[in-house]
Amino acid sequence: MTDSQPTAEGIFTEHHTAYRFTPEPVSDSELAHLYELAKFAPTAMNSQPLRITFVRTEEGKQRLLPLLAEGNRAKAESAPVVAILAADTDFHENLPQLLPQSPSAKDGLAADAERRAQMARNNAWLQSGAFILAVRAIGLDAGPMGGINAPAIDAEFFAGTALKAILVVNIGHVAEDGSFPRNPRLSFSEAVSLA
Ligand SMILES: Cc1cc2nc3c(=O)[nH]c(=O)nc-3n(C[C@H](O)[C@H](O)[C@H](O)COP(=O)(O)O)c2cc1C
């Protein structure tokens, strides 16, 4: 699934989780396009705590691969770009810019590290879902992986910062047979109730 830009339906139904990729590179402009879409995900207080590190050099891959669950290493190795998604627990510093209508928001959160950490994770996860769909929206394939040593990634990539790794996403063009069969989904009646 690749060159053409999929329809909204295609983003959800055609593209699915990719585990092996072709060597075709992902360009700088594709990465920029991806962010320009993903950034519009709504977040509480417009907090936007998601931070993204695109790992695409051989050196970067060598730093990251040992910090993934063993079963995930070959998947990441085959991807031209591996995104480390992290939550910035100091996101409140940006609130004067991002939420100018609420000048006291930053100070309230500055005094509450626990609430900040929880907000950062919740909203970065929400943004991560949009990020995965944005990858598909620009005609690429994504392989999200939660099997990571997050504290080790924090130490290797984010030392001295407030960033906390939450997810790694392999990005590229899925190889032939690079996906498992589509996994089943719950039906409307299993997942939805009407009140
Ligand atoms: C948050 C998250 C964590 C995941 N972690 C892993 C992982 O560590 N290793 C892996 O091979 N797949 C992982 N996956 C892939 C899921 O198993 C896959 O997206 C799901 O089964 C749906 O598959 P489908 O898109 O082919 O239907 C993860 C997916 C998500 C969204």
The ligand as an ORCA input file, in Angstrom:
! r2SCAN-3c Opt
* xyz 0 1
  C      -0.002      0.682     21.275
  C       0.360     -0.491     20.393
  C       1.381     -1.339     20.767
  C       1.754     -2.396     19.924
  N       2.844     -3.147     20.242
  C       3.300     -4.059     19.369
  C       4.539     -4.713     19.604
  O       5.247     -4.463     20.586
  N       4.962     -5.620     18.677
  C       4.233     -5.903     17.563
  O       4.665     -6.725     16.751
  N       3.047     -5.282     17.317
  C       2.585     -4.367     18.181
  N       1.424     -3.682     17.908
  C       0.626     -4.022     16.712
  C      -0.769     -4.584     17.042
  O      -0.697     -5.912     17.451
  C      -1.647     -4.430     15.787
  O      -1.707     -3.056     15.456
  C      -3.063     -4.945     16.011
  O      -3.053     -6.325     16.249
  C      -3.959     -4.661     14.795
  O      -3.455     -5.320     13.660
  P      -4.017     -4.958     12.179
  O      -3.774     -3.499     11.982
  O      -3.187     -5.789     11.245
  O      -5.452     -5.323     12.146
  C       1.036     -2.624     18.723
  C       0.005     -1.747     18.357
  C      -0.312     -0.676     19.153
  C      -1.380      0.281     18.687
*
